[in-house]
């Protein structure tokens, strides 16, 4: 069943049957899609600059540290350490594509994992029963965000900042501000922290979610609707798209995936630190914005985000191998976030693509 209203003319009817936006009416209403620039000249360079930089950085650190950097151990370390940031960055793009904002993602993840750890360790709840409860935490957080932003029309920054604070306080309260550790023999730890070739199953789950998000963005009506609503919300309403429903769905699905990230994080690390949400705040944000500078310039896209995640990880890992302190990673992620926003604005300036809006 199409999400578009019935149209009178042949063009509008065809668009409705195929589940596509009515481009003629959209043009009249002022909405412009985000086109993918043709792969030629400067456009090709802009779309592949981050990939070239990624390969150059790998080559640089491999030459400077030939005995420690280009090894399977370093590769597994990078992949493992970026599992949680990747699982947060992917659903974060869903709300960003709608020109909405959600900064509660890290706190929702930590609260979900804290609830799961307490249920399993203190109350001996079976894993099969604990997982639905953990996911319910994300569902509630998403509904709260959606109601505050979409229904009550509060500023997204303020509303999700409030949810972030609530989740932080709840995580500290239920854990008594203590780190909660799972037994190494816990089935969740045994399954998610091990895997083929040394790559944890948790990382494979993150890659699976990446594929689902990419396919959804590029090959489903829902992916097109996200761009359509994000491009011009008023035009989408006039064309018959259920904008309120789509925005509520985006906040809810995103938060469910944040909770899923909490399950994976808890299983891979085996411990839950209720104060660790701040360390997961900058990397996903930096990666999501940096990803808009590659492949589909000016658009939040899955391939750009995963490339940005590992580019930032390669740089921070290489710097740490040179003996720099761990705080350098936070400093670099902050600088990368600012640079990514500036670069995305520069690359989309004067082009036919709509500028990034939050």
C-alpha positions in Angstrom: 0.0 0.0 0.0 1.5 3.3 -1.0 2.1 6.0 1.5 1.1 8.6 -1.0 -2.4 10.0 -1.6 -4.2 9.2 -4.8 -3.3 11.5 -7.6 -5.5 12.8 -10.5 -3.1 13.0 -13.4 -1.3 10.2 -15.1 2.1 11.3 -13.7 0.9 11.6 -10.1 -1.0 8.3 -10.3 2.1 6.5 -11.7 4.2 8.0 -8.9 1.8 6.9 -6.3 1.6 3.4 -7.6 5.4 3.1 -7.6 5.8 4.6 -4.2 7.9 7.5 -5.5 7.6 11.2 -4.7 5.7 13.3 -7.2 8.6 15.2 -8.6 6.5 17.7 -10.5 4.5 18.7 -7.5 7.6 18.5 -5.4 9.3 21.0 -7.7 6.4 23.4 -7.4 6.6 23.1 -3.6 10.3 23.9 -3.5 11.6 20.4 -2.6 14.8 19.2 -4.3 16.2 15.7 -3.9 19.8 15.1 -3.0 21.3 13.9 -6.3 24.4 11.8 -6.5 27.0 13.9 -8.4 28.4 12.4 -11.5 31.7 10.6 -11.1 33.9 12.9 -13.2 36.5 15.5 -12.6 36.4 17.3 -9.3 33.2 15.5 -8.4 34.9 12.1 -8.5 37.8 13.5 -6.4 35.4 14.9 -3.8 33.5 11.6 -3.6 36.6 9.5 -3.1 38.9 11.9 -1.2 38.3 10.2 2.2 39.0 6.8 0.7 42.3 8.0 -0.7 43.2 9.6 2.6 42.3 6.3 4.4 44.6 4.3 2.2 47.4 6.9 2.5 47.2 6.8 6.3 47.4 3.0 6.3 50.5 3.3 4.1 52.0 5.9 6.2 51.7 4.1 9.5 52.7 0.8 7.9 55.9 2.4 6.7 56.6 4.1 10.1 55.7 1.1 12.2 56.2 -1.9 9.9 56.5 -4.4 12.8 53.4 -3.4 14.8 50.9 -1.6 12.6 50.3 -3.8 9.5 49.5 -6.9 11.5 46.4 -9.0 12.0 46.5 -8.1 15.7 46.2 -4.4 15.0 43.4 -5.1 12.4 41.4 -7.1 15.0 42.0 -4.5 17.6 40.6 -1.7 15.3 37.6 -3.8 14.3 36.8 -4.8 17.9 37.2 -1.3 19.3 34.9 0.3 16.7 32.0 -2.1 17.1 30.0 0.0 19.5 30.7 3.3 17.7 29.7 1.7 14.4 26.5 0.3 15.9 25.7 3.8 17.2 26.6 5.7 14.1 24.4 3.7 11.8 21.0 4.3 13.5 22.1 7.9 14.2 22.0 8.5 10.4 18.3 7.6 10.4 17.2 10.7 12.4 19.9 12.9 10.8 18.5 12.0 7.3 15.2 13.4 8.5 16.9 16.6 9.6 16.2 15.6 13.2 18.7 15.3 16.0 19.3 12.7 18.7 22.3 13.1 21.1 21.0 10.6 23.7 22.4 7.6 21.8 25.4 6.8 24.0 23.4 7.2 27.2 20.7 4.9 25.9 23.2 2.3 25.0 24.9 2.4 28.4 21.6 2.4 30.3 20.4 -0.7 28.3 23.6 -2.6 29.0 23.5 -1.6 32.7 20.0 -2.9 33.0 21.0 -6.1 31.3 24.1 -6.6 33.5 22.1 -6.1 36.7 19.3 -8.5 35.5 21.8 -11.2 34.6 24.2 -10.8 37.6 22.1 -9.6 40.5 18.7 -11.2 39.6 19.9 -14.2 37.6 17.4 -13.5 34.9 18.0 -15.9 31.9 19.5 -14.3 28.8 16.5 -15.1 26.7 14.3 -13.1 29.1 16.8 -10.3 29.7 17.2 -9.4 26.0 13.6 -8.3 25.4 13.7 -6.1 28.6 17.0 -4.5 27.4 15.4 -3.8 24.0 12.3 -2.4 25.8 14.6 0.2 27.4 15.5 1.5 23.9 11.9 1.4 22.8 10.8 3.5 25.7 13.7 6.0 25.1 12.8 6.3 21.5 9.2 6.9 22.2 10.1 9.5 24.8 12.3 11.3 22.3 9.7 11.0 19.6 6.9 12.4 21.7 9.0 15.3 23.0 10.3 16.3 19.6 7.6 15.3 17.1 4.4 15.6 19.1 5.2 18.3 21.6 7.5 20.0 19.1 10.3 20.7 21.6 13.8 21.5 20.2 15.5 18.2 19.4 18.7 19.3 21.0 17.0 20.2 24.3 14.7 17.2 24.3 17.3 14.5 23.6 19.8 16.2 26.0 17.2 15.7 28.6 16.8 12.1 27.7 20.6 11.7 27.8 20.7 13.1 31.3 17.8 10.9 32.5 19.5 7.8 31.1 22.8 8.7 32.7 21.2 9.2 36.1 19.2 5.9 35.8 22.4 4.0 34.8 24.2 5.4 37.8 21.3 4.7 40.1 20.7 1.0 39.2 24.4 0.2 39.3 25.0 2.2 42.5 27.7 4.0 40.5 29.7 0.8 40.3 31.1 -1.2 37.4 29.1 -4.3 36.8 31.0 -7.4 35.6 29.6 -10.5 33.9 31.0 -13.9 34.4 33.5 -14.9 31.7 31.5 -18.1 31.4 28.3 -16.1 30.6 26.8 -17.3 27.3 26.6 -13.7 26.1 30.3 -13.2 26.7 31.2 -16.6 25.2 29.3 -15.9 22.0 29.9 -12.2 21.3 33.5 -11.9 22.4 34.8 -14.8 20.2 34.5 -15.4 16.5 36.1 -16.7 13.3 39.7 -15.5 12.7 39.7 -13.6 16.0 37.0 -11.2 14.8 34.3 -11.2 17.5 30.8 -12.2 16.6 29.7 -8.8 18.0 31.7 -7.1 15.2 30.0 -9.4 12.6 26.6 -8.3 14.0 27.6 -4.7 13.5 28.6 -5.3 9.9 25.3 -7.1 9.4 23.4 -4.1 10.7 25.5 -1.9 8.3 24.3 -4.0 5.4 20.7 -3.7 6.5 20.9 0.0 6.9 22.7 0.5 3.5 20.1 -1.6 1.7 17.3 0.2 3.5 18.7 3.6 2.6 19.4 2.9 -1.1 16.7 0.3 -2.2 13.5 0.8 -0.2 10.7 3.4 -0.2 11.5 4.1 3.5 15.0 5.2 2.6 13.6 7.6 -0.1 11.0 8.9 2.3 13.7 9.8 4.8 15.4 12.0 2.3 12.2 13.4 1.1 11.0 14.5 4.6 14.5 15.7 5.5 14.7 17.8 2.3 11.4 19.7 2.9 9.1 18.6 5.7 6.2 20.8 4.6 6.3 19.6 1.0 6.3 16.0 2.2 3.2 16.7 4.3 1.4 18.3 1.3 2.3 15.3 -0.8 0.6 12.9 1.6 3.6 11.4 3.4 2.9 10.5 7.0 5.6 12.7 8.3 4.7 12.4 12.0 4.6 8.6 11.8 8.0 8.5 9.9 9.7 10.7 12.4 8.3 8.7 15.4 9.4 5.5 13.7 12.9 6.9 13.1 13.4 7.8 16.7 12.0 4.5 17.9 14.0 2.3 15.5 17.2 4.2 16.2 16.8 3.8 20.0 16.1 0.1 19.6 19.4 -0.2 17.7 21.1 1.8 20.5 19.8 -0.8 23.0 21.1 -3.6 20.7 24.5 -1.9 20.7 24.3 -2.1 24.5 23.8 -5.8 24.4 26.7 -6.3 22.0 29.0 -4.0 24.1 28.1 -5.8 27.3 28.8 -9.2 25.7 32.1 -8.2 24.1 33.6 -6.4 27.0 32.1 -8.4 29.8 31.7 -5.3 32.0 29.5 -2.2 32.1 30.8 1.1 33.3 27.8 3.4 33.9 30.0 6.5 33.5 31.4 5.5 30.1 28.7 7.0 27.8 30.7 10.2 27.2 33.5 8.2 25.6 31.0 6.9 23.0 29.6 10.4 22.2 32.1 12.0 19.8 33.3 9.1 17.6 29.8 8.3 16.1 29.0 12.0 15.6 32.4 12.6 13.9 32.0 9.6 11.7 28.5 10.4 10.6 29.4 13.9 9.5 32.7 12.9 8.0 30.9 10.3 6.0 28.9 13.0 4.2 32.1 14.1 2.5 32.6 10.9 0.5 30.7 8.8 -2.0 27.4 10.7 -1.7 28.6 14.2 -0.9 26.3 16.2 1.3 24.2 13.1 2.2 24.3 10.9 5.3 25.2 7.5 3.8 26.2 4.1 5.2 29.4 3.5 3.2 30.7 6.9 4.0 30.0 6.4 7.7 31.7 3.0 8.0 34.7 4.4 6.1 34.9 7.4 8.4 34.7 5.1 11.5 37.7 3.1 10.4 39.6 6.1 9.2 39.4 7.7 12.6 40.2 4.5 14.3 43.3 3.9 12.1 44.6 7.3 12.9 44.1 7.1 16.6 45.5 3.6 16.7 48.6 4.7 14.8 49.1 7.6 17.1 48.8 5.4 20.1 51.5 3.1 18.7 53.8 6.0 18.7 53.4 6.3 22.4 50.9 9.1 22.6 48.4 9.1 25.4 44.8 7.9 25.0 43.4 11.4 25.4 44.8 12.2 22.0 42.0 10.1 20.5 39.3 12.3 22.1 41.1 15.4 21.0 41.4 14.1 17.4 37.7 13.1 17.3 36.6 16.5 18.4 38.8 18.2 15.7 37.5 15.6 13.2 33.9 16.5 14.0 34.5 20.2 13.5 36.5 19.6 10.3 33.9 17.2 8.9 31.1 19.7 9.3 33.2 22.5 7.7 34.3 20.2 4.9 30.8 19.0 4.2 29.5 22.5 4.0 32.4 23.5 1.6 31.8 20.5 -0.7 28.1 21.2 -1.0 28.3 24.9 -1.4 27.1 26.0 -4.7 26.1 22.5 -5.8 22.6 21.2 -6.6 22.6 19.1 -3.4 20.8 20.4 -0.5 22.9 21.6 2.5 23.1 19.5 5.6 20.4 20.7 8.1 19.9 19.7 11.7 
